[in-house]
Amino acid sequence: MSEELFKKREIKEEKRENHIYISISQVLSYLSAPFDQQGVAKKTYENNFNNPESQYYQKTIEEIIEMWSAKGEVSMQYGKNLDEYIGCVLEGDESDVELYNLDHDTENDSRLSHHIRAFDEFYKVLKSSGYDFVTREQDVAYESKNKIKIGDKEYTFTVIGRFDALFYNKETGRYLVIDWKSSGSIDTMPKKYTGNLLGPATIYKDLNWYTYTTQLYFYKTALLDSNMLKDTTDYKDVDVRIVNLPDHDFEDGNPYCSYSPAYHYNKDFLDSVFEFAVKKKVLLDSKKSK
């Protein structure tokens, strides 16, 4: 990792009066209406209980929720396994990859093998486009210079998170921040029941394409405002990309799909989203403590 291309900063959560630390994942969670698990499970039960072709046939509401939980845990584990493989490729050597494949029995795990093939295919294209790996799994923080008034108090805040991977193209002088996704899909088109996001983001539909974009733009902002990139870097010099590495091929036969941002970068908009989330956190915490 070149110190010229990336300067690591130590992220510390120091106790300060009326200063809020909030993770980017918590910010994103506040942008969507809470998921009504019980209500959705009830509707799934009603629609599928007597359907022998459904995976939910003869399943109770409780069993349906347990199925969802188990599926989520499996997906999380595969995500961790894929992340470990990506680390072996980007930071290790051929022997690390061979040991990984041996330990995880990838030859007999079709799901993991597909995740790996998806990453390998994407990384091959990325390298052929002139991008070199810089670093991965690094903590970043963005401390807003704005003060927020909530009730009779003024608050300052810091948003914290960790980006997946950073690349650099010597020919163009541009950085690329990537967020890997391996479970579910990237929703780019709303359905008839799709609502809008909350707060300042209500101008956008409640699709993960928009929230993932917000997440990546946070990384971009934090990297630049913390002076973690080379000194001459400007906002226009940092690109972001969502890369889906699922367990299946897409309709065009490609094992991965790369997504451009859902909307144009706007730092003022991001600040408004962060301030909204901090206000919501303070109000919800206050409500819980009563």
N, C-alpha and C positions, 0 to 999 in steps of 0.2 A: 504493500500500500504506500503510495507516494504521499509524503507530507505536504508536497506542493499542491496536490489535487484534493486532499481531504485532511483537515486538522481536527482531530478528535477533541471534544470538550467534555469535561466531567460534569454530569448533571446531578445537582444536589437539591433536595427539597429542604430548604432552610425555613425555620419558623420565623415568620414575620407577621406583624399585626395586620389583620384584615387583608392578608394575601392568600389567594386561593390557588391551589395546584389542581389541575384537572387533566385527565388523560384524553387523548384524541378519540379513543374508543367511547368514552363517556359522552364527549361532545356529540358524536354521531348518534348515540343512542337517544339523546334528547331531541334529535331532529325528526324522529319518526314517532307516530302514535304507538303506545304500548301494544304489544301483540296479545290478543285475547285468546290465549291457549285453550282455556276451558270452552269458550264459545265455539272456536273453530273445531275442536275435537268433538263437540256435541253435534255440530252440523255434519262432520265427517261420519260419525256414527250413524246418524239418521239416513244419510245418503248411501251407505255401503253395508250396513249390517246384514241385509238379506241378499246381497249380491255375491254369489259364489266366485265370480271372476275377480273380485277386489281383494287386495292384500288385507283389507280391514273387515273382511267377511266374518261375522259372528264375534267381532271384537267389541269389548266394552269401551266406554270413554277413557277409563283409567288405563286399559291395555293399549289404546291408541297413543296416549301420551307417553307411556313407557316405550313404545316402539319408536316414537320420534326422538326421545332422549337417547335411546341406544344407538339409533342411526347417527345422531349428532356426535356422540362419543367416538364412534368408529371413524367418522369423517375427520374429526379433530386429530385422531391418531395417525391417519394417513397423511394429513397435512404436516404433522410433525416429522413423519418419516421422509416425506418429500423434501422438507426444509433441510433435513440432515443430509440428504443426497446432494442437494444444491450446494451445501457447504463443502462437501467432499470435492465436487467438481471445481468450484470457484477458488477454494483455498487449499486444496490438497493436491494429490497427484494420482497417477493411475492405480497405484497399490491401495490408496485409500478407497477408491471407487470399487475395486475388486473385493476388498474386505467388506465394504458396505453391502454389496450384492450377495456375498456369502452369508453374512449375518442376518440379512433380511429375507433370504431365500427368494429373491426377486424372480427367478425363473418360474417359480410355482405360484406367484402372486400376480394374477393378471391385472388387478386394479393398480397396484403399485408400479408394475411394469409399464402400464400405460401412462401414469403420471410422469415417470422417468423419461419415456420416449417423447412426451410432449415437451418437457423441459429441454432435452437434448436437441430437438428439432428447432425450438425457438432460439436457443443459445448459439446454434450453428449459424442461423440467419443474422443474429445480433453481431457476432464476430465478423461475419462477412461484410457487414455494413460499417465496419471500422470502429466498433465500440470495444474498449478494454475494461475489464473489471477493476474497480477501485476498492470498494469495501462493502460490507453487508452487516445487517443486524446491529446498527449503531443507534444509541439513544440521542434524541434531539429535543430541544425545548425552545419555545417561543414565548418571550415575556412581553406582554403588551405594554405600550407606553401610555395607554389610556386608563383613566380611573373610572370606575363604574359606581354610580350611586344607587344603593339598594336600601330603601327605608331611610334611616337617618345616618347611615354609614357609607363611606367610600371604600371601594375595594380595588386592589390590583390583582393581577392573575398571571399564571404561567401555564401554558398548554404543553404537555409532555407526550412523547411517543417514541417509537422505534421503527425505522424504515427497513424494508427487506433488502434492497440492493441498490448500489450506485455504480454507474458506468460512465466512461468519458470517451469522447471521440476526438482524437488528436487533430484530425483533418478539419473538422468543423469548429472545434473548440467548445463543443456543447456537452453538457452533462445530461444523463438520463436516470431518473429515479423510477424504480420499478416496484410494484406491489404484486406479489404472486397470489393467485387465488386457485384453490384446487377443489373446493366443494361447492355444489350448487351451480348456478348460472349467473351471468351478468345480465341483468334485466335492463334493456335499452328501450323497450316499447311498452307503454302503459296498457293495461287491460281496462275493461269497462268499470271495474270496481277499484282501480288504483286511485288513491287520494293524493294529496300534495304533502310535501314536507312541512315542518313547522317553523315558526319564527321567521327570520329573514329569508329562509330557504323555501318559503311557501310558494315562491314563483316557479319552483321545480316540482315535478312529480316524485312521489315516494318510491323511487327506484334505486337499487344499490349502485347503479352506474353513477348517480349523482353523489351519493355519500362516499363512495370509493374515490371519486375525483376530489372531493373536499379533503379527504384524508391525505391524498398525495400532494395537494396544494399546501396543506399544513407542513408536510416534510420540506417542500420547496422553500416555504417562508422561513422555517426554522433554520435550515441549512444556511440561507443567505443572511438572515438577521443575526445569526450567531457567528458569522464570519468563518464558517467551517470549510468553505470552498476557496479556490485560489482567488487572490485579491481582486483581480480584474473582472470577476464574474458578476453578471447582471441578471435580473429576473428573466429576461428574454433568452438567456443562455442555458436555462435549466428546463428540460422537457420531462414530462411524467407519462407513465404508461401503466395501464392495468393489464396484466397478462394472466389469462385463465388457462390452467393446466388440468383439465378435467380427466375423468376416467373413461372417456369415450371420444370417438372422432366426431367432428362436426360434419355437416351435410356436404361440405366440399372435400371431405376426406382428410382435412388438416387436423392433427392431434391437439393443437393449441389455438387460442384466439387472442389477439392483441387489440386492446381498445384505447383509442385516443380519449382525452378528457371530455366529459359531458358538457362542459361550459368553459368559457374563456376565464383565464386567471384574473382575479380582481382582489387585491389585498384589502381594500376597504370592505368588500363583501365578507371576506373571511373574518376580519375583525368583528363585524356585526354578528356573525355566527358564533364566534367564541364568546362574545359578551352576552349573547342570548343564553348560551349554555351555562355560563358562570352564574348568571342571575337565577336560572332555573335550579341549578345545584344548591345555591344558598337558600332559596325559598323552600325547596323540597326537604333539605336538611333541617331547616327551622321547623317545618311542619312535623317531621318525624320526632323531633326532640320535645314537642309539646305533649 
